[in-house]
């Protein structure tokens, strides 16, 4: 099984470059952690260290301990291409009606869905391939899928018990529940 690369972005919601990078990563279905420097001021030390004493944001730190400062979308895409064999990536296959979690060039977990005209996505089933079960892949899929739904302004009706439990037990996702 490939190793999942952790991506952490240090930035602020008021920063246009941080917002652009967050949107890019969400649209690419890349899972990452966002550290808001307003809410977590002690993290500014990491930013200053990575900037050689400067305070430019965002700073995107990858699991291989490399980082990018104020990266363009092209910079992020290039770095993701280098790491693509090891990061988890969630994509939407509209024709197949499913969201997919990709690792090392293969789908390891998927969630089938149907779309309603009001922007609601109904998810009846989430599945992880047997050889990839027990490693948190279904939760990664759900987090990535919910990020894509949030970015596109859609909401979810989770019919699948795993999907329903995941959404309801994660306070940051509850607002995406429809009805």
Secondary structure as a PSIPRED ss2 file (coil, helix, strand):
# PSIPRED VFORMAT (PSIPRED V4.0)

   1 X C   1.000  0.000  0.000
   2 X C   1.000  0.000  0.000
   3 X C   1.000  0.000  0.000
   4 X C   1.000  0.000  0.000
   5 X C   1.000  0.000  0.000
   6 X C   1.000  0.000  0.000
   7 X E   0.000  0.000  1.000
   8 X E   0.000  0.000  1.000
   9 X E   0.000  0.000  1.000
  10 X E   0.000  0.000  1.000
  11 X E   0.000  0.000  1.000
  12 X C   1.000  0.000  0.000
  13 X C   1.000  0.000  0.000
  14 X C   1.000  0.000  0.000
  15 X C   1.000  0.000  0.000
  16 X H   0.000  1.000  0.000
  17 X H   0.000  1.000  0.000
  18 X H   0.000  1.000  0.000
  19 X H   0.000  1.000  0.000
  20 X H   0.000  1.000  0.000
  21 X H   0.000  1.000  0.000
  22 X H   0.000  1.000  0.000
  23 X H   0.000  1.000  0.000
  24 X H   0.000  1.000  0.000
  25 X H   0.000  1.000  0.000
  26 X H   0.000  1.000  0.000
  27 X H   0.000  1.000  0.000
  28 X C   1.000  0.000  0.000
  29 X C   1.000  0.000  0.000
  30 X E   0.000  0.000  1.000
  31 X C   1.000  0.000  0.000
  32 X C   1.000  0.000  0.000
  33 X E   0.000  0.000  1.000
  34 X E   0.000  0.000  1.000
  35 X E   0.000  0.000  1.000
  36 X E   0.000  0.000  1.000
  37 X C   1.000  0.000  0.000
  38 X C   1.000  0.000  0.000
  39 X C   1.000  0.000  0.000
  40 X C   1.000  0.000  0.000
  41 X H   0.000  1.000  0.000
  42 X H   0.000  1.000  0.000
  43 X H   0.000  1.000  0.000
  44 X H   0.000  1.000  0.000
  45 X H   0.000  1.000  0.000
  46 X H   0.000  1.000  0.000
  47 X H   0.000  1.000  0.000
  48 X H   0.000  1.000  0.000
  49 X H   0.000  1.000  0.000
  50 X H   0.000  1.000  0.000
  51 X C   1.000  0.000  0.000
  52 X C   1.000  0.000  0.000
  53 X C   1.000  0.000  0.000
  54 X C   1.000  0.000  0.000
  55 X C   1.000  0.000  0.000
  56 X C   1.000  0.000  0.000
  57 X C   1.000  0.000  0.000
  58 X C   1.000  0.000  0.000
  59 X E   0.000  0.000  1.000
  60 X E   0.000  0.000  1.000
  61 X E   0.000  0.000  1.000
  62 X E   0.000  0.000  1.000
  63 X C   1.000  0.000  0.000
  64 X C   1.000  0.000  0.000
  65 X C   1.000  0.000  0.000
  66 X C   1.000  0.000  0.000
  67 X E   0.000  0.000  1.000
  68 X E   0.000  0.000  1.000
  69 X E   0.000  0.000  1.000
  70 X C   1.000  0.000  0.000
  71 X C   1.000  0.000  0.000
  72 X C   1.000  0.000  0.000
  73 X H   0.000  1.000  0.000
  74 X H   0.000  1.000  0.000
  75 X H   0.000  1.000  0.000
  76 X H   0.000  1.000  0.000
  77 X H   0.000  1.000  0.000
  78 X H   0.000  1.000  0.000
  79 X H   0.000  1.000  0.000
  80 X H   0.000  1.000  0.000
  81 X H   0.000  1.000  0.000
  82 X H   0.000  1.000  0.000
  83 X H   0.000  1.000  0.000
  84 X C   1.000  0.000  0.000
  85 X C   1.000  0.000  0.000
  86 X C   1.000  0.000  0.000
  87 X C   1.000  0.000  0.000
  88 X C   1.000  0.000  0.000
  89 X E   0.000  0.000  1.000
  90 X E   0.000  0.000  1.000
  91 X E   0.000  0.000  1.000
  92 X E   0.000  0.000  1.000
  93 X E   0.000  0.000  1.000
  94 X C   1.000  0.000  0.000
  95 X C   1.000  0.000  0.000
  96 X C   1.000  0.000  0.000
  97 X C   1.000  0.000  0.000
  98 X E   0.000  0.000  1.000
  99 X E   0.000  0.000  1.000
 100 X E   0.000  0.000  1.000
 101 X E   0.000  0.000  1.000
 102 X E   0.000  0.000  1.000
 103 X E   0.000  0.000  1.000
 104 X C   1.000  0.000  0.000
 105 X C   1.000  0.000  0.000
 106 X E   0.000  0.000  1.000
 107 X E   0.000  0.000  1.000
 108 X E   0.000  0.000  1.000
 109 X E   0.000  0.000  1.000
 110 X E   0.000  0.000  1.000
 111 X E   0.000  0.000  1.000
 112 X E   0.000  0.000  1.000
 113 X E   0.000  0.000  1.000
 114 X E   0.000  0.000  1.000
 115 X E   0.000  0.000  1.000
 116 X C   1.000  0.000  0.000
 117 X C   1.000  0.000  0.000
 118 X C   1.000  0.000  0.000
 119 X C   1.000  0.000  0.000
 120 X E   0.000  0.000  1.000
 121 X E   0.000  0.000  1.000
 122 X E   0.000  0.000  1.000
 123 X E   0.000  0.000  1.000
 124 X E   0.000  0.000  1.000
 125 X E   0.000  0.000  1.000
 126 X E   0.000  0.000  1.000
 127 X E   0.000  0.000  1.000
 128 X E   0.000  0.000  1.000
 129 X C   1.000  0.000  0.000
 130 X H   0.000  1.000  0.000
 131 X H   0.000  1.000  0.000
 132 X H   0.000  1.000  0.000
 133 X C   1.000  0.000  0.000
 134 X C   1.000  0.000  0.000
 135 X C   1.000  0.000  0.000
 136 X C   1.000  0.000  0.000
 137 X H   0.000  1.000  0.000
 138 X H   0.000  1.000  0.000
 139 X H   0.000  1.000  0.000
 140 X H   0.000  1.000  0.000
 141 X H   0.000  1.000  0.000
 142 X H   0.000  1.000  0.000
 143 X H   0.000  1.000  0.000
 144 X H   0.000  1.000  0.000
 145 X H   0.000  1.000  0.000
 146 X H   0.000  1.000  0.000
 147 X H   0.000  1.000  0.000
 148 X H   0.000  1.000  0.000
 149 X H   0.000  1.000  0.000
 150 X H   0.000  1.000  0.000
 151 X H   0.000  1.000  0.000
 152 X H   0.000  1.000  0.000
 153 X C   1.000  0.000  0.000
 154 X C   1.000  0.000  0.000
 155 X E   0.000  0.000  1.000
 156 X E   0.000  0.000  1.000
 157 X E   0.000  0.000  1.000
 158 X E   0.000  0.000  1.000
 159 X C   1.000  0.000  0.000
 160 X C   1.000  0.000  0.000
 161 X H   0.000  1.000  0.000
 162 X H   0.000  1.000  0.000
 163 X H   0.000  1.000  0.000
 164 X H   0.000  1.000  0.000
 165 X H   0.000  1.000  0.000
 166 X H   0.000  1.000  0.000
 167 X H   0.000  1.000  0.000
 168 X H   0.000  1.000  0.000
 169 X H   0.000  1.000  0.000
 170 X C   1.000  0.000  0.000
 171 X C   1.000  0.000  0.000
 172 X C   1.000  0.000  0.000
 173 X C   1.000  0.000  0.000
 174 X H   0.000  1.000  0.000
 175 X H   0.000  1.000  0.000
 176 X H   0.000  1.000  0.000
 177 X E   0.000  0.000  1.000
 178 X C   1.000  0.000  0.000
 179 X C   1.000  0.000  0.000
